[in-house]
Amino acid sequence: MRVCADASVTLAFLLDEGSTTANALMYELEDGILLVPAHWPTEVLNGLLMSLRRGRMDTETFSNQFAMFQSLNSKATLDRDPDWAEIARIAHEFGLTAYDAAYVELCKRRGASLSTLDRRMGVVAQQLALDIYSM
């Protein structure tokens, strides 16, 4: 299984937000490949930091979740050679941010399933006939 999980899915898992899709995916990835754009670690780390700053977790919980994040990051395959022109086209044509378009472009180019909790990105993936990870 080759899956590209965006930051929304990763953070739902790390922040224990009860997403069955996020939890199932992260546990299934022991036998699969997690493909992510190069900005994914920064995006996920920022989400963890924002949760700490907003009081959604204490420093001990942050430390624990940060350790889990580091473990996920060490298993992830970072894509460092995106098709920038395709990212720009997808972002422009479908009204996505460049960050979100990078996930879609990666799935399209590498034949990976997209796992996202972002409704708009999911709609775009369907319009492009990409496989969407679901339980």
Long-range contacts (C-beta under 8 A, 24 or more apart in sequence): 1-28, 1-29, 1-31, 1-32, 1-33, 1-113, 2-32, 2-33, 2-35, 2-110, 2-111, 2-112, 2-113, 3-29, 3-32, 3-33, 3-34, 3-35, 3-112, 3-113, 3-114, 3-115, 3-133, 4-34, 4-35, 4-36, 4-103, 4-106, 4-107, 4-110, 4-112, 4-113, 4-114, 4-115, 5-29, 5-34, 5-36, 5-115, 5-116, 5-133, 6-40, 6-100, 6-103, 6-114, 6-115, 6-116, 6-117, 6-118, 6-121, 7-40, 7-43, 7-44, 7-47, 8-116, 8-117, 8-118, 9-115, 9-116, 9-117, 10-40, 10-44, 10-47, 10-69, 10-72, 11-44, 11-47, 11-48, 12-117, 14-44, 14-47, 14-48, 14-65, 14-68, 14-69, 14-72, 15-47, 15-48, 15-51, 15-56, 15-57, 15-65, 19-117, 20-135, 21-115, 21-117, 21-133, 21-134, 21-135, 22-115, 22-117, 24-135, 25-115, 25-133, 26-72, 29-75, 33-77, 33-112, 34-72, 34-75, 34-76, 34-77, 35-76, 35-77, 35-79, 35-106, 35-107, 35-110, 35-112, 36-76, 36-77, 36-78, 36-79, 36-103, 36-106, 37-78, 37-79, 37-82, 37-99, 37-102, 37-103, 37-106, 38-78, 38-79, 38-80, 38-82, 39-99, 39-102, 40-76, 40-78, 41-69, 41-73, 41-76, 41-78, 43-99, 44-69, 44-73, 45-69, 79-106, 79-110, 82-106, 82-109, 83-109, 90-124, 90-128, 94-124, 94-127, 95-120, 96-120, 96-121, 96-124, 104-128, 104-130, 107-131
